[in-house]
Amino acid sequence: MRSPLKPFALIAAALLSLLLAASHSVGQQIPTRAFALQADSPAFWNLFDKKAQLTTVGSGFGFTEGPIWEPSGSIIVSDEETNELCRLYSDGHHDVILKLGDPDGNTRDAQGRLIVTASILGAIIRLTPDEKSYVVLADRYQGMRLNSPNDVTLGPDGALYFTDPTLDLVKGEKQETPFQGVYRLASDGKLTLLVRDLAQPNGLVFSPDGHTLYVDDTEKRNIWRYDFSHGTVSNGRLFAEEKMEGEHGVPDGMKVDRSGNLYVTGPGGIWVWSSKGERLGRIILPTIPANHTWGGKDRATLFITAGHYVYSIKTKAAGYLPYADPKEKK
């Protein structure tokens, strides 16, 4: 006799399959692991309290990126899935600042103005003071359209520096720039190519003393280090690799603390490196992070964008933000 429960079991199995497929389609954003702090070196505990907890600051997003903490306590966040630039408030709700094709990395320039990488536009843009429109700062290099600008930071010389991989190149569009570069955008609009030999350059950050530029390569899953001086880079060399079988996540967003330690997204969460390339430990997160930033009046809170969520965790370390006012102590 056929069991009357079998049809229901089949339906349940089908629903489970659909849910798993949906989670995979959005980059496995459903929480899949427990938060944990994993030390590889005793020095890791100089940066984190062993009892530190992860807090969910906001949720309900599509795919979060490019966080910027504001002195009011709010956080600017890019939502790459809904094509919105948002402001997240301390009570957990968020407003849409601007509808924009695939916003990604964000920073502020030397004048404190909001700078955004707009992947679908293939451009670096600056928002107007009322945040209702924008000005395109750069969208071509030597007459060729940029690929899909990804991350951007303010340099120690006051110029903007950004990566231009093909990770978000609009499907069906021809790639005009035949390489994936790292660029310097001067205040007068001059665009200079600095690096062109990385497979998919993504996150980038300067050391607090301004003498080193770090760039990670999402495709190769490694981090490169360059000497920096007067708007130029030299002596590029491999700094570290972030490869781990069975773990989702790749090098993407990067930040440094005031001691020069490097915090880079990677398999399972955020990997923490000393300035000498020693892995100090990892922040294991429930969902895979894309980026993060420092915040709080003491810059001792790490705000993390991870899929549908924005998390925070208190640190012992003080973070370094190049656009902070007053300027951070290096």
C-alpha positions in Angstrom: 0.0 0.0 0.0 1.3 3.4 -0.9 2.1 5.5 2.2 -0.1 8.7 2.4 2.9 10.6 3.7 5.0 10.0 0.7 3.6 12.9 -1.4 4.2 15.3 1.5 7.7 14.0 1.8 8.3 14.6 -1.9 6.9 18.1 -1.6 9.1 18.9 1.4 12.2 17.6 -0.4 11.3 19.7 -3.4 10.9 22.8 -1.3 14.3 22.1 0.4 15.9 21.8 -2.9 14.5 25.1 -4.0 15.7 26.8 -0.9 19.2 25.4 -1.3 19.3 26.5 -4.9 18.1 30.0 -3.9 20.8 30.3 -1.3 23.4 29.3 -3.8 22.2 31.8 -6.3 22.8 34.7 -3.9 26.2 33.6 -3.0 25.2 31.4 -0.1 24.1 34.3 2.0 22.0 32.2 4.4 24.0 31.9 7.7 25.9 28.6 7.6 28.4 28.8 10.5 28.8 30.1 14.0 30.8 33.3 14.7 34.2 32.6 16.2 37.6 34.2 16.7 40.4 31.9 15.7 43.9 32.9 16.7 47.0 31.7 14.8 49.3 33.8 16.9 49.1 35.1 20.5 49.4 38.6 19.0 45.8 38.1 17.7 44.5 38.7 21.3 46.2 42.1 21.3 43.6 43.0 18.7 40.5 41.3 20.0 39.0 40.4 23.3 38.4 36.7 23.6 34.8 37.4 24.7 34.1 39.8 21.9 30.7 39.3 20.3 29.3 39.8 16.8 26.3 42.2 16.6 23.9 42.3 13.6 23.6 46.1 12.9 21.2 45.7 9.9 19.6 43.1 7.6 17.2 42.8 4.8 19.6 43.9 2.1 20.3 42.1 -1.2 24.1 42.1 -1.2 26.0 44.6 0.9 29.3 46.3 0.0 31.4 49.4 0.5 30.6 50.5 4.1 31.5 54.0 5.3 30.9 54.9 9.0 29.6 58.4 9.6 30.2 60.5 12.8 26.4 60.6 13.4 26.5 56.8 13.9 25.0 55.8 10.5 26.7 53.7 7.9 26.6 54.2 4.2 26.2 50.8 2.4 26.1 49.8 -1.2 23.5 47.2 -2.1 24.7 45.6 -5.3 21.6 43.4 -5.8 19.0 46.2 -5.5 21.2 48.8 -7.2 20.9 51.2 -4.3 23.2 53.3 -2.2 21.8 53.2 1.3 22.2 54.8 4.8 21.8 52.4 7.7 20.9 53.9 11.1 21.8 52.6 14.5 18.2 51.4 15.1 18.5 49.0 12.2 16.4 50.7 9.5 17.9 52.1 6.3 16.9 54.6 3.7 17.8 54.7 0.0 20.2 57.6 -0.8 20.3 57.0 -4.6 19.4 54.4 -7.1 22.5 53.5 -9.0 23.6 50.7 -11.3 25.6 48.3 -9.1 27.4 50.6 -6.6 30.3 48.9 -5.0 33.2 50.5 -3.1 32.9 53.8 -1.4 35.2 56.4 0.2 35.5 60.1 0.8 37.9 62.4 -0.9 40.2 64.9 0.7 37.2 67.4 0.9 35.0 64.8 2.6 32.8 64.3 -0.5 31.3 60.8 -1.1 33.1 58.8 -3.9 31.4 55.7 -5.3 32.5 53.1 -7.8 29.6 52.5 -10.2 30.2 49.2 -11.9 27.4 49.3 -14.5 28.4 52.9 -15.4 32.0 51.7 -15.5 32.9 54.9 -13.7 34.2 56.6 -10.6 31.5 59.1 -9.5 31.2 61.8 -6.8 27.9 62.6 -5.2 26.6 66.1 -5.1 26.3 67.7 -1.6 22.5 67.0 -1.5 23.2 63.3 -2.5 20.5 63.4 -5.2 22.8 63.2 -8.2 26.4 62.7 -9.1 29.3 63.8 -11.3 31.3 61.3 -13.3 35.0 61.7 -12.4 36.5 59.0 -14.7 35.1 56.4 -17.0 37.8 56.0 -19.7 41.5 55.3 -19.9 43.2 56.5 -23.1 39.8 56.6 -24.9 38.8 53.1 -23.8 35.9 52.4 -21.4 36.9 51.2 -18.0 35.8 47.7 -17.1 33.9 47.7 -13.8 35.5 49.9 -11.1 35.3 48.0 -7.9 37.0 49.4 -4.9 38.4 52.9 -4.2 40.4 54.6 -1.4 41.9 58.0 -0.7 45.6 58.1 -1.0 48.1 59.8 1.3 48.7 62.4 -1.5 45.1 63.3 -1.7 44.4 61.5 -4.9 41.9 58.7 -5.4 43.1 55.1 -6.1 40.9 52.4 -7.5 40.8 48.9 -9.0 39.1 48.0 -12.3 38.6 44.3 -12.7 36.0 42.7 -15.0 34.2 41.0 -12.1 31.0 43.2 -12.7 31.4 43.9 -16.4 27.9 44.0 -17.8 27.0 40.8 -19.5 27.2 41.1 -23.3 29.3 44.3 -23.2 32.6 44.2 -24.9 35.7 44.7 -22.8 37.5 47.7 -24.2 40.4 48.0 -21.8 42.4 44.9 -22.5 43.7 44.4 -18.9 42.4 44.8 -15.3 44.2 47.7 -13.8 44.9 49.7 -10.6 44.7 53.5 -11.2 45.4 56.9 -9.7 42.9 59.6 -10.2 44.3 63.1 -9.5 42.2 66.0 -8.3 42.6 67.6 -11.8 41.1 64.5 -13.4 44.3 63.0 -14.7 44.0 59.2 -14.8 47.3 57.2 -14.4 47.7 53.4 -14.7 49.8 52.0 -11.9 49.4 48.2 -12.2 48.2 46.1 -15.1 49.5 42.6 -14.4 47.0 41.3 -11.8 44.2 38.9 -12.9 41.3 40.5 -11.0 42.5 43.3 -8.7 39.8 44.1 -6.1 40.4 45.5 -2.6 43.1 48.1 -1.9 44.4 50.0 1.1 47.4 52.1 2.1 49.5 51.5 5.1 49.0 54.2 7.8 52.5 55.7 7.1 51.6 56.0 3.4 54.6 54.1 2.2 52.9 50.9 1.1 49.9 50.1 -1.1 48.3 46.7 -0.7 46.1 45.2 -3.5 44.4 41.8 -3.4 43.7 39.6 -6.5 40.3 37.9 -6.2 41.0 35.4 -9.0 44.5 34.3 -7.7 43.4 34.6 -4.0 46.4 36.5 -3.0 47.6 39.9 -1.8 50.3 42.1 -3.3 52.4 44.8 -1.7 53.9 47.8 -3.5 56.2 50.5 -2.4 54.5 53.9 -2.8 56.0 57.3 -3.3 54.7 60.5 -4.8 51.8 58.9 -6.6 53.8 56.0 -8.1 54.2 52.3 -7.1 57.2 50.0 -7.5 58.7 46.7 -6.3 55.5 44.8 -6.4 55.8 41.5 -4.6 53.5 38.8 -3.2 52.5 39.6 0.4 50.2 36.7 1.3 47.8 34.0 0.0 44.3 33.3 1.1 43.5 29.8 0.0 41.5 27.3 2.0 39.8 24.2 0.6 36.1 23.7 1.5 35.6 27.4 2.5 33.7 30.0 0.6 35.1 33.5 0.3 37.8 35.3 -1.5 40.1 38.3 -0.9 38.0 41.4 -1.4 37.7 44.3 1.0 40.8 45.4 3.0 41.5 47.8 5.9 44.4 48.5 8.2 44.6 49.4 11.8 46.9 52.2 13.1 49.7 49.6 13.8 49.7 48.5 10.2 47.9 45.2 10.7 45.9 44.2 7.6 42.3 42.9 7.7 41.2 41.2 4.5 38.0 39.3 3.6 38.8 35.7 2.7 37.5 32.1 3.1 35.2 31.9 6.1 35.4 35.5 7.1 38.1 38.1 7.7 41.8 37.2 7.8 44.1 39.3 9.9 47.7 39.8 8.9 50.7 41.5 10.5 52.5 44.0 8.3 55.2 41.4 7.9 52.8 38.9 6.3 52.2 36.7 9.3 48.6 35.5 9.6 47.5 36.4 13.1 44.1 34.9 13.0 40.6 34.9 11.5 37.2 36.3 12.3 34.8 33.5 11.3 31.5 34.9 10.2 28.0 33.4 9.7 27.9 34.7 6.1 30.7 35.5 3.7 31.9 39.1 4.0 32.6 41.4 1.1 34.0 44.4 2.8 34.4 46.3 6.1 35.4 49.6 7.7 36.3 51.1 11.0 33.9 53.2 13.0 32.9 54.6 16.4 34.5 57.7 17.9 37.5 55.6 19.0 37.6 53.7 15.6 37.6 50.5 17.6 34.5 48.9 16.0 34.8 46.9 12.8 31.6 47.2 10.6 31.3 44.3 8.2 29.1 44.0 5.1 28.2 40.3 4.4 25.4 39.4 2.0 22.0 40.4 3.5 23.6 41.7 6.6 25.8 44.4 8.2 27.7 43.2 11.3 29.9 44.9 13.9 32.5 43.7 16.4 34.4 45.7 19.0 38.2 45.5 18.8 41.1 46.4 20.9 42.9 47.9 17.9 42.2 51.4 16.7 41.5 51.5 13.0 42.9 53.9 10.4 40.7 55.8 8.0 42.5 58.0 5.5 39.5 60.4 5.1 38.8 60.8 8.8 38.4 64.3 10.2 40.2 65.0 12.5 43.0 63.0 10.9 43.9 59.7 12.5 47.1 59.4 14.4 49.4 57.2 12.3 
